[in-house]
């Protein structure tokens, strides 16, 4: 199992924001203004839609406020809009709420609350949330340690194309962690991760393939 790397809160928060694009299906005027760099106009358009209950606009409004785009950064205001979007069922907002709760940005740090938000987003197919949720169960952080649930969510993320999850669930199947040992499935996931450029997965796929051939189980 590869250890999870823990960065500083500031670094994680910055990476989280940098990796999160605004949703593009919010009011067209807001998106057009944003893409041409008119953040003040974009923020005004998103705010108008957000106040009408548009959860995508609420999310975009929150992300712009977190980044300080269009006006000075406003963490409290951002969290207010992000919470409304998350409560309305938007997976991206739920994932971000989990990140903020995990790192105590604008709110008390709570691994349990982070898990709860990631659970909601994971159930909607949000791949990053599935990885985070799986890791919570794997480590017993903000959730009971449960390798079966960890395996469930790593495999869901792996099926969605996450290369790290593909490697991890391959390891789970190889060693029988949270799942019944299954070298064929282990090889399948290692191979998919290898095809995405994971050198370690390529080595594992080769080793598992050799063991399958030696046992006569390879197809």
C-alpha positions in Angstrom: 0.0 0.0 0.0 1.3 3.4 -0.9 1.3 5.9 2.0 -0.8 8.9 1.7 1.3 12.1 1.6 0.0 14.8 4.0 0.8 18.4 2.9 0.3 21.5 4.9 -3.2 22.8 5.2 -2.3 25.9 3.1 -0.8 23.7 0.4 -3.7 21.3 0.2 -6.2 24.2 0.2 -4.3 25.9 -2.6 -4.0 22.7 -4.7 -7.7 22.0 -4.1 -8.7 25.4 -5.5 -6.3 25.2 -8.4 -7.6 21.8 -9.5 -11.3 22.8 -9.3 -12.8 24.4 -12.4 -15.9 26.4 -12.3 -19.0 24.5 -13.5 -19.7 25.5 -17.1 -23.5 25.0 -17.2 -24.3 28.0 -15.0 -25.8 31.1 -16.6 -24.0 31.8 -19.9 -23.3 35.4 -19.2 -21.4 34.5 -16.1 -19.3 31.9 -17.8 -18.6 34.1 -20.8 -17.5 37.0 -18.5 -15.3 34.6 -16.5 -13.6 33.2 -19.6 -12.7 36.7 -20.8 -11.3 37.6 -17.4 -14.1 39.9 -16.3 -14.4 38.5 -12.8 -16.5 41.3 -11.4 -19.2 40.8 -14.1 -19.0 37.0 -13.8 -19.4 37.2 -10.0 -22.4 39.5 -10.4 -24.0 37.1 -12.8 -23.4 34.1 -10.7 -24.6 35.9 -7.6 -27.9 36.8 -9.2 -28.4 33.2 -10.3 -27.3 31.8 -6.9 -29.8 33.9 -5.1 -32.5 32.4 -7.4 -31.4 29.0 -6.1 -29.2 27.8 -9.0 -26.9 25.3 -7.3 -24.2 25.5 -10.0 -24.1 29.3 -9.7 -23.8 28.9 -5.9 -20.9 26.6 -6.4 -19.2 29.0 -8.9 -19.9 31.9 -6.6 -18.3 30.1 -3.7 -15.2 29.1 -5.6 -14.7 32.7 -6.9 -15.0 34.0 -3.3 -12.5 31.5 -2.1 -10.0 32.5 -4.7 -10.7 36.2 -4.3 -11.8 36.6 -7.9 -14.1 39.6 -8.6 -13.7 40.9 -5.0 -11.6 40.3 -2.0 -11.5 36.7 -0.8 -14.4 35.9 1.6 -14.1 32.5 3.2 -17.2 32.8 5.3 -19.3 34.0 2.4 -17.8 31.2 0.2 -18.7 28.5 2.7 -22.2 29.8 3.0 -22.8 29.5 -0.8 -20.9 26.2 -1.0 -23.0 24.8 1.8 -26.2 25.8 0.0 -24.9 24.1 -3.2 -23.8 21.0 -1.4 -27.1 20.7 0.5 -28.9 21.0 -2.9 -27.0 17.9 -4.0 -24.1 19.2 -6.1 -21.3 16.6 -5.9 -18.5 19.1 -6.6 -19.7 21.3 -3.7 -20.0 18.2 -1.4 -16.4 17.2 -2.3 -15.1 20.7 -1.6 -17.0 20.9 1.7 -15.2 17.7 2.7 -11.8 19.2 1.8 -12.5 22.3 3.8 -13.7 20.2 6.8 -10.7 18.0 6.6 -8.3 20.9 6.7 -10.2 23.2 9.0 -10.4 26.0 6.4 -13.1 28.5 7.5 -14.5 25.9 10.0 -13.4 23.7 12.8 -11.4 20.7 11.5 -13.5 17.6 11.5 -12.5 14.4 9.8 -16.0 13.0 10.6 -17.7 15.8 8.8 -15.3 15.4 5.9 -16.2 11.8 5.6 -19.9 12.6 5.6 -19.5 15.1 2.7 -17.3 12.7 0.7 -19.8 10.0 1.2 -22.5 12.1 -0.4 -20.3 13.0 -3.3 -19.0 9.5 -3.7 -22.5 8.1 -4.0 -23.0 10.5 -6.9 -20.0 9.1 -8.7 -17.5 11.9 -7.8 -14.2 10.0 -8.4 -12.0 12.2 -6.1 -14.5 11.9 -3.3 -14.5 8.1 -3.8 -10.8 8.1 -3.3 -10.9 10.3 -0.2 -13.7 8.2 1.3 -11.9 5.0 0.6 -8.8 6.4 2.3 -10.8 7.4 5.3 -12.0 3.9 5.8 -8.6 2.4 5.0 -6.9 4.6 7.6 -9.8 4.8 10.1 -9.7 8.6 9.9 -13.1 10.2 10.5 -14.7 6.8 10.0 -14.3 3.3 11.5 -11.4 1.3 9.9 -13.1 -0.9 7.4 -11.1 -2.4 4.6 -14.2 -3.8 2.9 -15.6 -0.4 2.5 -12.2 0.9 1.5 -12.0 -1.7 -1.2 -15.6 -0.8 -2.4 -14.8 2.8 -2.9 -11.3 2.3 -4.3 -12.7 0.0 -6.9 -15.4 2.5 -7.7 -12.8 5.2 -8.3 -10.6 2.7 -10.2 -13.6 2.0 -12.5 -13.8 5.7 -13.0 -10.2 5.8 -14.2 -8.3 7.0 -11.2 -4.8 5.5 -11.6 -3.9 5.5 -7.9 -7.1 3.7 -7.1 -6.4 1.2 -9.8 -3.0 0.4 -8.2 -4.5 0.2 -4.7 -7.4 -2.1 -5.6 -5.0 -4.2 -7.5 -3.0 -4.6 -4.4 -6.1 -5.4 -2.4 -7.0 -8.2 -4.7 -3.4 -9.5 -4.8 -3.2 -9.7 -1.0 -6.8 -10.3 -0.1 -7.2 -7.0 1.8 -11.0 -6.3 2.2 -11.8 -8.6 -0.7 -11.3 -12.3 -1.5 -7.8 -12.8 -3.0 -8.1 -12.8 -6.8 -4.9 -12.6 -8.9 -6.8 -12.3 -12.2 -8.6 -9.2 -10.9 -5.3 -7.9 -9.4 -3.7 -8.3 -12.8 -6.6 -6.5 -14.5 -6.3 -3.4 -12.2 -2.5 -3.3 -12.3 -2.6 -3.5 -16.1 -5.0 -0.6 -16.3 -2.9 1.5 -14.1 0.2 0.5 -16.1 -1.5 1.6 -19.3 -1.8 5.1 -17.7 1.9 5.2 -17.1 2.2 3.8 -13.5 5.6 2.2 -13.5 5.1 0.4 -10.2 1.8 -1.0 -11.5 3.5 -2.3 -14.6 6.0 -4.2 -12.5 3.2 -5.7 -10.4 1.2 -6.6 -13.4 4.3 -8.5 -14.8 4.8 -10.3 -11.5 1.2 -11.3 -11.1 1.1 -12.5 -14.7 4.1 -14.7 -14.1 2.4 -16.2 -10.9 -0.8 -16.8 -12.8 1.1 -18.6 -15.6 3.0 -20.7 -13.1 -0.2 -21.7 -11.4 -1.9 -22.5 -14.8 -4.6 -20.0 -14.0 -3.7 -17.5 -16.7 -6.0 -17.3 -19.7 
